[in-house]
Amino acid sequence: MITVIEVKKNANESNMNLVRRFTRKVQESGIIQKVKSKRYNKRAESKVKVKVATLKRLARRKVQAKLFKLGKEDKTLKKRGHK
């Protein structure tokens, strides 16, 4: 995805005009749009990873339910989030 944009200064060209030409070339190349579109994209996890995480979560819930039935764990103590 590396794109090199090069702009050389002409003989009677001002610095502002050079910057203007450079920004125009960058906009035409579409680099900024590509970067902005990929900025917040999150890669999808593999199916195996999702299954393993789900199995772990289900096993943890099963153990917690068993402990709750035996009276060894209180559900009100396991609150998540900020205080």
DSSP file (Angstrom, degrees, kcal/mol; ACC not computed):
  #  RESIDUE AA STRUCTURE BP1 BP2  ACC     N-H-->O    O-->H-N    N-H-->O    O-->H-N    TCO  KAPPA ALPHA  PHI   PSI    X-CA   Y-CA   Z-CA
    1    1 A M              0   0    0      0, 0.0     2,-0.4     0, 0.0     0, 0.0   0.000 360.0 360.0 360.0   7.0    0.0    0.0    0.0
    2    2 A I        -     0   0    0      2,-0.0     2,-0.5     1,-0.0     0, 0.0  -0.590 360.0-178.8 -76.1 124.6    3.0    2.2   -0.1
    3    3 A T        -     0   0    0     -2,-0.4     2,-0.6     2,-0.0    26,-0.0  -0.992  14.3-151.4-125.7 125.1    2.5    5.1   -2.6
    4    4 A V        -     0   0    0     -2,-0.5     2,-0.5     2,-0.0    -2,-0.0  -0.848   9.0-168.5-100.4 125.9    5.3    7.6   -3.2
    5    5 A I        -     0   0    0     -2,-0.6     2,-0.4     2,-0.0    21,-0.0  -0.962   8.2-176.1-115.2 121.6    4.2   11.1   -4.2
    6    6 A E        -     0   0    0     -2,-0.5     2,-0.4    19,-0.0    -2,-0.0  -0.963   8.0-179.7-123.6 132.6    6.9   13.4   -5.4
    7    7 A V        -     0   0    0     -2,-0.4     2,-0.4     2,-0.0    15,-0.1  -0.995  11.1-157.7-131.3 126.1    6.6   17.0   -6.4
    8    8 A K        -     0   0    0     -2,-0.4     2,-0.3     1,-0.0    -2,-0.0  -0.828  24.3-112.6-105.9 143.8    9.5   19.1   -7.6
    9    9 A K        -     0   0    0     -2,-0.4     2,-0.1     1,-0.1     6,-0.1  -0.547  28.3-137.3 -76.5 131.0    9.6   22.8   -7.5
   10   10 A N    >   -     0   0    0     -2,-0.3     3,-1.1     4,-0.1    -1,-0.1  -0.304  29.1 -98.7 -79.2 171.7    9.5   24.6  -10.8
   11   11 A A  T 3  S+     0   0    0      1,-0.3    -1,-0.1    -2,-0.1    -2,-0.0   0.931 117.6  26.1 -61.2 -52.4   11.8   27.6  -11.5
   12   12 A N  T 3  S+     0   0    0      2,-0.0     2,-0.4     0, 0.0    -1,-0.3  -0.177  94.7 123.2-106.8  40.0    9.3   30.5  -10.9
   13   13 A E    <   -     0   0    0     -3,-1.1     2,-0.1     4,-0.0    -4,-0.0  -0.842  54.4-132.8-107.9 137.2    7.0   28.7   -8.4
   14   14 A S     >  -     0   0    0     -2,-0.4     4,-1.8     1,-0.1    -4,-0.1  -0.393  23.7-114.3 -80.9 163.5    6.2   29.9   -4.9
   15   15 A N  H  > S+     0   0    0      1,-0.2     4,-2.4     2,-0.2     5,-0.2   0.883 116.3  54.4 -64.9 -37.9    6.3   27.6   -1.9
   16   16 A M  H  > S+     0   0    0      1,-0.2     4,-2.3     2,-0.2    -1,-0.2   0.890 107.5  50.1 -63.5 -39.0    2.6   27.9   -1.4
   17   17 A N  H  > S+     0   0    0      2,-0.2     4,-2.2     1,-0.2    -1,-0.2   0.871 109.6  52.1 -67.3 -35.8    1.9   26.8   -4.9
   18   18 A L  H  X S+     0   0    0     -4,-1.8     4,-2.2     2,-0.2    -2,-0.2   0.914 110.6  47.0 -64.6 -43.8    4.2   23.8   -4.4
   19   19 A V  H  X S+     0   0    0     -4,-2.4     4,-2.7     2,-0.2     5,-0.2   0.899 110.6  53.2 -64.2 -40.4    2.3   22.8   -1.3
   20   20 A R  H  X S+     0   0    0     -4,-2.3     4,-1.9     1,-0.2    -2,-0.2   0.906 109.8  47.7 -61.6 -43.0   -1.0   23.3   -3.1
   21   21 A R  H  X S+     0   0    0     -4,-2.2     4,-2.1     2,-0.2    -1,-0.2   0.896 111.9  50.8 -65.1 -39.4    0.2   21.0   -5.9
   22   22 A F  H  X S+     0   0    0     -4,-2.2     4,-2.3     2,-0.2    -2,-0.2   0.941 110.4  47.6 -63.9 -47.8    1.4   18.4   -3.4
   23   23 A T  H  X S+     0   0    0     -4,-2.7     4,-2.4     1,-0.2    -1,-0.2   0.875 110.5  53.2 -63.1 -35.7   -1.9   18.3   -1.5
   24   24 A R  H  X S+     0   0    0     -4,-1.9     4,-2.4    -5,-0.2    -1,-0.2   0.916 109.3  48.2 -64.5 -42.2   -3.9   18.0   -4.7
   25   25 A K  H  X S+     0   0    0     -4,-2.1     4,-1.9     2,-0.2    -2,-0.2   0.889 110.7  51.4 -65.6 -38.1   -1.8   15.0   -5.7
   26   26 A V  H  X>S+     0   0    0     -4,-2.3     4,-1.1     2,-0.2     5,-0.9   0.923 111.3  47.5 -64.0 -43.4   -2.3   13.4   -2.3
   27   27 A Q  H  <5S+     0   0    0     -4,-2.4     3,-0.3     1,-0.2    -2,-0.2   0.893 111.6  50.4 -64.8 -39.5   -6.1   13.9   -2.6
   28   28 A E  H  <5S+     0   0    0     -4,-2.4    -1,-0.2     1,-0.2    -2,-0.2   0.840 104.9  57.5 -67.8 -32.3   -6.1   12.5   -6.1
   29   29 A S  H  <5S-     0   0    0     -4,-1.9    -1,-0.2    -5,-0.2    -2,-0.2   0.798 101.1-135.6 -70.5 -27.0   -4.2    9.4   -5.1
   30   30 A G  T  X5 +     0   0    0     -4,-1.1     4,-1.8    -3,-0.3     5,-0.2   0.644  60.4 134.4  83.7  15.4   -6.8    8.5   -2.5
   31   31 A I  H  ><S+     0   0    0     -5,-0.9     4,-2.4     1,-0.2     5,-0.2   0.931  70.8  50.1 -62.8 -46.1   -4.3    7.7    0.3
   32   32 A I  H  > S+     0   0    0     -6,-0.4     4,-2.5     1,-0.2    -1,-0.2   0.894 109.6  50.7 -63.4 -40.8   -6.2    9.7    3.0
   33   33 A Q  H  > S+     0   0    0      2,-0.2     4,-2.1     1,-0.2    -1,-0.2   0.892 110.5  50.1 -64.4 -39.1   -9.5    8.0    2.1
   34   34 A K  H  X S+     0   0    0     -4,-1.8     4,-1.7     2,-0.2    -2,-0.2   0.930 112.5  46.3 -63.9 -45.2   -7.9    4.5    2.4
   35   35 A V  H  X S+     0   0    0     -4,-2.4     4,-0.7     1,-0.2    -2,-0.2   0.919 113.7  48.3 -65.4 -43.5   -6.3    5.3    5.7
   36   36 A K  H  < S+     0   0    0     -4,-2.5     4,-0.5     1,-0.2     3,-0.4   0.866 110.6  51.3 -65.6 -35.8   -9.5    6.8    7.2
   37   37 A S  H  < S+     0   0    0     -4,-2.1    -1,-0.2     1,-0.2     3,-0.2   0.831 115.5  41.3 -72.0 -29.8  -11.7    3.9    6.0
   38   38 A K  H  < S+     0   0    0     -4,-1.7     3,-0.5    -5,-0.2    -1,-0.2   0.472  90.6  93.3 -93.4  -1.9   -9.3    1.3    7.5
   39   39 A R  S  < S+     0   0    0     -4,-0.7    -1,-0.2    -3,-0.4    -2,-0.1   0.902  98.3  23.6 -60.7 -46.1   -8.8    3.2   10.7
   40   40 A Y  S    S+     0   0    0     -4,-0.5     2,-0.3    -3,-0.2    -1,-0.2   0.303  89.1 125.4-107.1   7.9  -11.5    1.6   12.8
   41   41 A N        -     0   0    0     -3,-0.5     2,-0.5    -4,-0.1    -3,-0.0  -0.514  47.0-153.4 -69.7 132.2  -11.9   -1.7   11.0
   42   42 A K        -     0   0    0     -2,-0.3     2,-0.2     0, 0.0    -2,-0.1  -0.911  17.3-118.6-109.7 132.4  -11.5   -4.6   13.4
   43   43 A R        -     0   0    0     -2,-0.5     2,-0.2     1,-0.1     0, 0.0  -0.456  32.1-114.5 -68.7 136.9  -10.3   -7.9   12.1
   44   44 A A        -     0   0    0     -2,-0.2     2,-0.1     1,-0.1    -1,-0.1  -0.498  29.8-118.7 -73.3 138.8  -12.8  -10.7   12.5
   45   45 A E        -     0   0    0     -2,-0.2    -1,-0.1     1,-0.1     2,-0.0  -0.418  34.6 -98.4 -74.0 153.7  -11.7  -13.4   14.9
   46   46 A S     >  -     0   0    0      1,-0.1     4,-2.0    -2,-0.1     5,-0.2  -0.309  28.9-115.9 -69.3 157.2  -11.4  -16.9   13.6
   47   47 A K  H  > S+     0   0    0      1,-0.2     4,-2.3     2,-0.2     5,-0.2   0.857 115.3  54.9 -63.6 -35.1  -14.3  -19.3   14.1
   48   48 A V  H  > S+     0   0    0      2,-0.2     4,-2.5     1,-0.2    -1,-0.2   0.922 107.6  49.1 -65.1 -43.5  -12.1  -21.6   16.3
   49   49 A K  H  > S+     0   0    0      1,-0.2     4,-2.3     2,-0.2    -2,-0.2   0.902 111.4  49.4 -62.7 -41.3  -11.2  -18.7   18.6
   50   50 A V  H  X S+     0   0    0     -4,-2.0     4,-2.3     2,-0.2    -1,-0.2   0.912 111.7  49.0 -64.9 -42.2  -14.9  -17.7   19.0
   51   51 A K  H  X S+     0   0    0     -4,-2.3     4,-2.6     2,-0.2    -2,-0.2   0.912 110.8  49.7 -64.1 -42.6  -15.9  -21.3   19.8
   52   52 A V  H  X S+     0   0    0     -4,-2.5     4,-2.3     1,-0.2    -2,-0.2   0.924 111.6  48.4 -62.8 -44.3  -13.2  -21.7   22.4
   53   53 A A  H  X S+     0   0    0     -4,-2.3     4,-2.3     1,-0.2    -1,-0.2   0.901 112.0  49.7 -62.6 -40.7  -14.2  -18.4   24.1
   54   54 A T  H  X S+     0   0    0     -4,-2.3     4,-2.5     2,-0.2    -2,-0.2   0.910 110.5  49.6 -65.1 -42.4  -17.8  -19.4   24.1
   55   55 A L  H  X S+     0   0    0     -4,-2.6     4,-2.3     2,-0.2    -2,-0.2   0.896 111.1  49.6 -64.5 -39.7  -17.0  -22.8   25.6
   56   56 A K  H  X S+     0   0    0     -4,-2.3     4,-2.5     2,-0.2    -2,-0.2   0.930 111.6  48.8 -62.6 -44.9  -15.0  -21.2   28.3
   57   57 A R  H  X S+     0   0    0     -4,-2.3     4,-2.3     1,-0.2    -2,-0.2   0.916 112.3  47.9 -62.2 -43.8  -17.7  -18.8   29.1
   58   58 A L  H  X S+     0   0    0     -4,-2.5     4,-2.1     2,-0.2    -1,-0.2   0.890 111.9  50.0 -64.8 -39.3  -20.4  -21.5   29.3
   59   59 A A  H  X S+     0   0    0     -4,-2.3     4,-2.3     2,-0.2    -2,-0.2   0.912 110.3  50.1 -65.9 -41.5  -18.1  -23.7   31.5
   60   60 A R  H  X S+     0   0    0     -4,-2.5     4,-2.4     1,-0.2    -2,-0.2   0.907 111.2  48.9 -62.6 -42.2  -17.5  -20.7   33.8
   61   61 A R  H  X S+     0   0    0     -4,-2.3     4,-2.5     2,-0.2    -1,-0.2   0.880 109.8  52.3 -64.7 -37.7  -21.3  -20.1   34.1
   62   62 A K  H  X S+     0   0    0     -4,-2.1     4,-2.1     2,-0.2    -2,-0.2   0.915 110.6  46.9 -65.2 -42.8  -21.9  -23.7   34.8
   63   63 A V  H  X S+     0   0    0     -4,-2.3     4,-2.4     2,-0.2    -2,-0.2   0.912 112.7  50.0 -65.2 -42.3  -19.4  -23.8   37.6
   64   64 A Q  H  X S+     0   0    0     -4,-2.4     4,-2.2     1,-0.2    -2,-0.2   0.899 110.2  50.1 -63.3 -40.6  -20.9  -20.5   39.1
   65   65 A A  H  X S+     0   0    0     -4,-2.5     4,-2.1     2,-0.2    -1,-0.2   0.898 110.8  49.7 -64.6 -39.3  -24.4  -21.9   38.9
   66   66 A K  H  X S+     0   0    0     -4,-2.1     4,-1.8     2,-0.2    -2,-0.2   0.922 111.6  47.6 -65.4 -43.8  -23.3  -25.1   40.7
   67   67 A L  H  X>S+     0   0    0     -4,-2.4     5,-2.4     1,-0.2     6,-0.9   0.867 110.6  53.0 -64.3 -36.3  -21.5  -23.1   43.4
   68   68 A F  H ><5S+     0   0    0     -4,-2.2     3,-0.7     1,-0.2    -1,-0.2   0.903 108.0  50.1 -65.8 -41.1  -24.6  -20.9   43.8
   69   69 A K  H 3<5S+     0   0    0     -4,-2.1    -1,-0.2     1,-0.2    -2,-0.2   0.863 110.3  50.2 -64.8 -35.2  -26.8  -24.0   44.3
   70   70 A L  H 3<5S-     0   0    0     -4,-1.8    -1,-0.2    -5,-0.2    -2,-0.2   0.588 114.8-119.1 -78.8  -9.7  -24.4  -25.3   46.9
   71   71 A G  T <<5S+     0   0    0     -3,-0.7    -3,-0.2    -4,-0.6    -2,-0.1   0.652  83.3 115.2  82.6  16.0  -24.5  -22.0   48.7
   72   72 A K  S   <S+     0   0    0     -5,-2.4     2,-0.4    -6,-0.2    -4,-0.2   0.560  72.4  43.4 -93.9  -9.6  -20.8  -21.4   48.3
   73   73 A E        -     0   0    0     -6,-0.9     2,-0.5    -9,-0.1    -2,-0.2  -0.996  68.4-144.8-139.7 142.3  -21.1  -18.3   46.1
   74   74 A D    >   -     0   0    0     -2,-0.4     3,-1.1     1,-0.1     4,-0.4  -0.915   7.5-150.1-107.7 128.3  -23.3  -15.3   46.2
   75   75 A K  G >  S+     0   0    0     -2,-0.5     3,-0.9     1,-0.2    -1,-0.1   0.778  93.3  64.8 -67.9 -26.0  -24.5  -13.8   42.8
   76   76 A T  G 3  S+     0   0    0      1,-0.2     3,-0.3     2,-0.1    -1,-0.2   0.702  94.4  60.6 -72.8 -17.0  -24.7  -10.3   44.2
   77   77 A L  G <  S+     0   0    0     -3,-1.1     2,-0.7     1,-0.2    -1,-0.2   0.681  89.3  72.6 -81.7 -16.8  -20.9  -10.2   44.8
   78   78 A K    <   +     0   0    0     -3,-0.9     2,-0.3    -4,-0.4    -1,-0.2  -0.295  63.5 145.8 -96.6  48.8  -20.0  -10.7   41.1
   79   79 A K        -     0   0    0     -2,-0.7     2,-0.3    -3,-0.3    -3,-0.0  -0.667  32.9-152.7 -86.4 142.8  -21.0   -7.3   39.8
   80   80 A R        +     0   0    0     -2,-0.3     2,-0.2     2,-0.0    -2,-0.0  -0.744  46.5  49.7-111.0 159.6  -18.9   -5.9   37.0
   81   81 A G  S    S-     0   0    0     -2,-0.3     2,-0.1     2,-0.0    -2,-0.0  -0.583  90.0 -31.5 111.5-173.4  -18.2   -2.3   36.0
   82   82 A H              0   0    0     -2,-0.2    -2,-0.0     1,-0.1     0, 0.0  -0.458 360.0 360.0 -82.6 154.0  -17.1    0.9   37.7
   83   83 A K              0   0    0     -2,-0.1    -1,-0.1     0, 0.0    -2,-0.0   0.449 360.0 360.0 -84.9 360.0  -18.0    1.6   41.3
